[in-house]
Amino acid sequence: MRTGSCRLFHGAATAAFLLAALSGASAADSGPAGVSVRDGWMRALPSSVPSGGYFTLQNKGGKAVILTGANSPACGMLMLHKSEDKGGMSSMMDMAEVSVPAGGSVSFTPGGYHLMCMDTTPALKPGATVPVTLQFKSGEKLTVPFAVRNAAGK
């Protein structure tokens, strides 16, 4: 009986490890407690044009979290940006960090906060899914799948 139990445990542990490895997940990229991503997607545009990434970052934790960066194998460089319209003039700025309050959320949408994907790879094509890793000031990371949509967002 003991030998069978040990084999069962070893088999389950191996399966869990393989599943984590194949999904790109690890204990190191589980993200801050209570933080989750909803509706993550990337807009596929011609490779010569920067593409945008959009999502809602929810913080159900008891303290604010600070997003400091992102990366994806679908982008040569992935940056935090914010678009603003002031007095009829549109501007876009690089953001060093974005704070998400305790119990709150921040939406990354066209015309507001967004991810700016430079030097896109062939992986960024409509219908695909690409991993995006969000990096937090605490050193924690959260890797989530983003759907890739066409220029119209569909």
N, C-alpha and C positions, 0 to 999 in steps of 0.2 A: 504494500500500500504506500509506504513512504516513497519508494522509487517512482511510482506512478504520479504521486502528487508533485514531486520535484520536476518531473518531465513536463507535467501540465503547466506548472508555473514558468518554467524555462521557455516553453512554447509560446505562452501568452506574452511574456516579456519580450521575446524576439519579435513577435507580431506587432506589438506596440511600438518597438524601436523602428521596425521597417516602415510602419505607417507614418511615424513622425518624420523619418528621413525622406520618404517619398513626397510628403506634403511640404517639406521645407521648414517644418515647425520644430522647435526645440524648447526646452525649459527656459532658455535665455531670451526667447522672443515671444513670451506670453503677454507682455505689456503690463502696464500698471494695473493694480487691482481695481476692478469696476469700470475699466475703460474698454469701449467696443466701437466698432466701425459699422455703419449702415450704408447701404446703397453706394458702394464704391464702384466707380467706372472711370475709364479713360476715353477721351475723344481721339479717334484715329484720324490723322491728317497726313498729307504728303510728307515724306521724311525731311524735306527741306524747311518745313514749317513746325514751330514748337506746338506740341499737343498739351491739352489740359487734363488734369485729374480732379475728380469731384467725389465728395463723400460727406457723411456726417460723423463727427467724432463725439461720442457720448461719454460722459464721466459720471458714473453712479457712485463714485467713491466719496470719501469724506473730506478730501482736500483737492485743491486745484492741481492740474497736471500741465506741463508745458511741453508742447510739441516743438522740436528743434530741427527736424529734418526728415527726409524720406529718400528711399532709393528703390530702384526696380531694375531687373535685367533688361527690361524693355526700353530703358532710357539710358543714354550715356551720362546724363546728369538730370536729377530731379530736385527741384527747388520749391520752397514755400513762397508763394506770391500773394499779393492782394491788389485787386483793381479797384479804383475809386473814380467817381465822377464828381468833380467840384466845379460848380459854376459853368457847366457845359464842357469842361475840359476833362478828358479821361486820362488817367495815369495808372501805371502799374509799378509796384515796388516789391523788391525782394524783402522777405520777412525773416529775421533771425530766429524768431520764435512766435508761437501762437499759444496763448493761455486758454485752458478750458476749465471753467470754474467747477467747484464741487457741486454735484447734482445738476450740472448743466450740460450744454452741448454747443458745438460750433459747426456750422455748415460751410463746406467748401463748395461753392456754386459758381457757375459762369457769372462774371461781373463782380465777384467778391473774392474771398479767399479761394485759392486753388493751388494745385500742384502744377508746375511748369516743367514739362518733359522735353528736354533738348536731346538732339542726336538719337532719334527713335530707331529701334531695331525692327526687323521684319516681324517680330513677335507681336507688334502693336497693329493688329489687323482686326477689323470688325468680326465679331463672333468668337474671338479668342478670349482667354482669361489670362491675366498676368499677375504675378505676385508683387505687392508693394509693401515695403517694410517702413513703418513709421518709427522715428527715433525720438525719445523723450529725454528731457534734461536730467532725469534720474539715472540715465544710462540704460533703461529698459527699452525693449523693442517689441513691436507688434507687427507681425506679417499677416496680411490679409489678401484674398483674391479680389481683383478688380476686373469687371467685365469690360471688354473693349467694344465701343459703339462707333458708328459712322459719324461723319461731320455734323449731321443733324441731331445727334444724340440718341439714335435709335439702333 
